[in-house]
């Protein structure tokens, strides 16, 4: 990744003549339009970092001497990176924002509005695999985003963020290319040996129920040993770290999103028509586009993360001109959680509802779900999930100085990443305990926290019943094999030629098994579950920092079931009274609530991607009145994609509840398809010293952002359920082209004092071939029919007077066609609803699916400004850093449109302010990081609806105290302002989620031997 910079001309040795300056500046600007970029990586090999100020000086020097726009963070000392999480360190760089996981920890990065999937992450110049699985039942997401939560910071010596395209850099980072540099023993002239201990106290633990709390304090241990031998010809480095974190998270959200309608719509979920007489239950009845909510949910989660990182490096330098390096890097990260959820499905039983009156989309401030008989099921979900991630990378590097003018570098590595289940219940297990005593409910959306009022609902153990379960195994694994060769030839002090070849082979596999039982009608009788252990806590107390938590309208109690007690009782019901006419054996009942580990029988998506690259780059320094440097580069990239996917076909349908049709699975089948593309990518970098302390830069370059593996799969995946309108599904597109980004950057930097500077930069990205989706109506499964619209259904519809409500139609079919083909009545519940299944028959209509597939759509631009400042107050030890990034794009989500859209997620403004003090004993650093509102997703649980993450700010403080030469005491205080993360839909009233975590404190010591 790094290469030695050819000789730069020293501006301080030149006389600045105004006319000459103007002429040369004009000539240089013309050169920018016809030249291309040089390798702007900078070697940090000889830097000895001893404190905050020295690390900032090194970072400043990296920025000042680089070709192109480069920012970075350098460790104060080996084993002492400024943050415990690399993503949280990078958010201090202008233009870099982070995405946080459920525990509030930085996980992925967005750069200049470009999301995590399009920022290339390298480890010592090597492309790393990623095998991310979303927390809970999100499955393997298949994106190319790198999960920084898997890497500890202890062995990291520097982070380099390259914001301009370079011919010598691998493609994929249209936002930025991020290089993580780790310690190398021959880079240091002295032995390094240290050990660090920390105790981690997570305040979020105090906000979850006692049954979910982890340890009040958890350990972090790290150590590093690095030394050279035999007159610095052999170097050995060993580093390792272990950390455990127990935390909590509380969340209010809508799982099934929002339904959006035009005025006077009669679709399911739309408000009822205005009554001919009497009072209209709808206040501020919408006259244009409006949305209604589907459900309301509150969930509390206890999380446990355990991480082990290690690295071993062996270097051999038989001469000053030849050096060999062999290294191995590993990380193991396990994640376990217990979760309880209380939720209500509104079923669009509208009572009095009040809408907002302003804006292009009307939203409910008050929405009432009518259940006057106190017989609706309040869902008490018990959930567990567990997964483990293993990453390993083995690499070999040769650096050979053939002569004073020629250098050759060869690098080869084999790297793997795998995330898999870590529990007998799979990656994710859910059991739904329905309490059929819920009455009319009112949802209020006028606070930051959604307010749910359950009216007369009370806890009744005799009304509990199992109403569904789901046990899922998710697997994600990826392998990267890569070799890179490059050569640098210096013609003279002012000219240098770089050339390189590269080959990368990536194998990606994502698989899942889903054991799902949609027993919404109930298993057994309600009285059989009265002995299930159900606990309670204060609902408002889970969200004490979020406005609305003390609202008197909020239901006071959060009920949650014990998973083991619930599962044991459900097994007992299956083995005694049975279900759907079958009494289960003990083994069968156990398997009913377990997942199947055999991935060959489920969804299995496999993609192979082979890329070949070649580049050439010429660097030239102009010996003119204004010292100038120009780099021209050209990169050729060719990629072939082969996707082979196993999916589960659907062979029959069964209408088992009012709103769902279960689809039976057939034998899995495989299908494959291919795609390919190639690009020629030019780049130019130019800079000049207008004065000894004033630098002007300009860059232009092309880069590509590859589609995620989730977009490349073949085969149609439909899931196991449909409804009256049909089913839904998705398929990939291996022929999808990558994004093409044409980037223009310019900056002016003024280094006005030692360790101090101000800088302003502008950037413009023209992005084309953006990824969108198209929806196609199709019947992917021959012979699959639906009972909706069949002969039985038509008879019921006529008997019900054209009323399409499923309750009336289903009851008619059971009363009049019981025992006939496809009609299986199993009982009647307490409300008079007849239970059973109605199968799709050969003469019924074909079941259609709305299948979405990725497509290349048009493009737009991303543009913005970056402002940076750093100031040291003389030798006082005080200093301050600050930056602000302003980003805009035409790739926005149109809130007033219900059509499928292809906006760019992640675009937001951001700002950082860091103040610090350091002397021979104390080091204190305080940071405020802020990110403006951004689009997180263009689809929610209800369809094509936006999910916006609202502006978020966080305060972190770090304090160090040095005792003697070797011992340092350290305290890290994270999220001191106790912030929360909130997401909304088309309007701020349309809550998508709001998450509360808590403060975090780490106290420890590091001893250097």
Secondary structure by P-SEA (a helix, b strand, c coil): cbbbbcbbbbcccbbbbaaaaaaaaaaaaaaaacbbbccccccccccccccaaaaaaaaaaaaaaccccccbbbbccccccccccccccccccccbbbbbcccccccbbbccccccccbbbbcccbbbbbbccccccccccccccccccccccccccbbbbbcccccccccccccbbbbbbccccccccbbbbbbbbbbbbbccccccccccccccbbbbbbbccccccccccbbbbbbbbbbbbbbbbbbccccccbbbbcccccccccccccccccccccccccccccccccccbbbbbbbbbbbbbbbbbbbbcccccbbbbbbccbbbbbbbbcbbbbbbcccccccbbbbbccccbbbbcbbbbbcccccccccbbbbbbbbbbbbbbbbbbbbbcccccbbbbbbbbbbbbbbbbccccccbbbbbbbcccccbbbbbcccccbbbbbccbbbbccccccccbbbbbbbbbbbbbbbbbbbbbbccccbbbbbbcbbbbbbbbbbcccccccccccccccccccccbbbbccccccccccccccccccccbbbbbcaaaaaaaaaaaaaacccccccccaaaaaaaacccccccccbbbbbbbbbbbcbbbbbbbbccccbbbbbbbbbbbbbbbbbbbbbbbbcccccccccbbbbbbccbbbbbccccbbbbbbbbbbbbcccccbbbbbbbbbbbbbcccccccccccccccccccccccbbbbcccccbbbbbbbbbcccccccccccccbbbbbbcccccbbbbbbcccccccccccccaaaaaaaaaacccccaaaaaaaaaacccccccccccccccccbbbbbbbbccccccbbbbbbbbbbbbbccccbbbbbbbbbccccccccccbbbbbbcccccccccccbbbbbcccccbbbbbbbcccccbbbbbbbbbbcccccccccccccbbbbbcbbbbbbbbbbbbccccbbbbbbbccccbbbbbbbccccccccbbbbbbbbbbbbccccc
